[in-house]
Amino acid sequence: MLKTDIACPGLADLIARLDRSVQAGSPQAITAAVKADLEDVLGNGRLSLPSSFTVPRADHYARRLLHRDPQGRYSAIVMTWGPGQGTAVHDHGGLWCVEGVVDGEIAVTQYLVQQDADSYYRVTPIGSLLAGTGSAGCLIPPTDHHVLANARPSKASVTLHVYGGDLDDCKVFLPATPDGRYQESTRMLSFSE
């Protein structure tokens, strides 16, 4: 649902674009269209988030709902990353995702996650990049495992994530064995405010 109690120039245009883009058909077509939307809107400074969305938290990155499609086709979440904040290796709960940088720089590392016979996982980095303001990337299961981290040492960074539904939980992978294998757990997700 649109938060009508906040002033957010550019949000109505973004929602109209996303409403069109999620009708593109396949997850590949949808994410390509949403990626183009975010790159245009964020790259040209057409979305101005209220300060309540861009304030970092001291304990971990902030996660705030910007818009939930009334038909359940997508949700738009703003995440604010303080210096040194990042995620564990995680997936997106079976949903496609497009992530765009509103402000700052985000380090992104993609991983190949493979389960062993004993229920542990081998987690191998397969690529990394530094994403700056206006850039966006797509993730489609099952190749959606990654880590995000604020790349600015003394300032917050802000990202906008568009998911193909409500992301209420995800799988996280944490180091668990002396030989470098990981254990999977389900993390329930909530909003910061």
ABEGO torsion letter per residue (X at the ends): XBBAABBBBGAAAAAAAAAAAAAAEBAAAAAAAAAAAAAAAAAAGABBBBAAAABBBAABBBBBBABBBAAGABBBBBBBBBBGBBBBBBBAGGBBBBBBBABEBBBBBBBBBBBBAAGBBBBBBAEBBBBBBGBBBBBBOABABBBBBBABAABBBBBBBBBBEBBABBBBBBBABAAGBBBBBBBBBBBAX
